Amino acid sequence: MTDRKWMPSHYMDEAVPPARPTPSDWITRLPDGTPALASSDPYDDDAPGRPLTEGDIIDFDWTEHYGSRELTFHKSDDEWTWALVGDEPVAPQDGDLNVAALGNWETVAPSLHEFASEYAREVGDGDAVMVAFYAWSRQPTSFVFRGGAFQAVVAKGEGDVR
């Protein structure tokens, strides 16, 4: 079982804030009590959010984390091989799997094979690295702000939204 978390799609940039358990967890209040979409700056509690009005539609992306595992590299002749402790997660149907050295998101790759092929250039025989596995949604999901919460948009028919 995974722990799916959400983030406003337009917050996915160079400095990505931590995702939250539900889209509604991004709702905050401005000083005058107006509901707002929380700021993308996770380090500034005083950063004003974007005011929300009934019926506003915001796109969100989800992420799932599958934990980390140890990856060990071995060299024989001029060829590298690697061994993963545990199973490699399978990407969800509606998302893309990513692999990165734990704590070094600059190493992200779309598969374990691609990650290991690139990372092998920086290691020696017998070296190990902890790798993190996670997925991001392939497409955003639209949510409507209604009744003080975000609710998934459900299409009734072509062009209609309820």
PyMOL commands that set and color helices and strands:
alter all, ss='L'
color gray80, all
select helices_A, chain A and resi 9-11+23-26+112-122
alter helices_A, ss='H'
color red, helices_A
select strands_A, chain A and resi 5-8+27-29+35-37+50-51+57-76+79-84+95-101+104-109+128-137+141-146+149-152+155-157+160-161
alter strands_A, ss='S'
color yellow, strands_A
deselect
rebuild
show_as cartoon
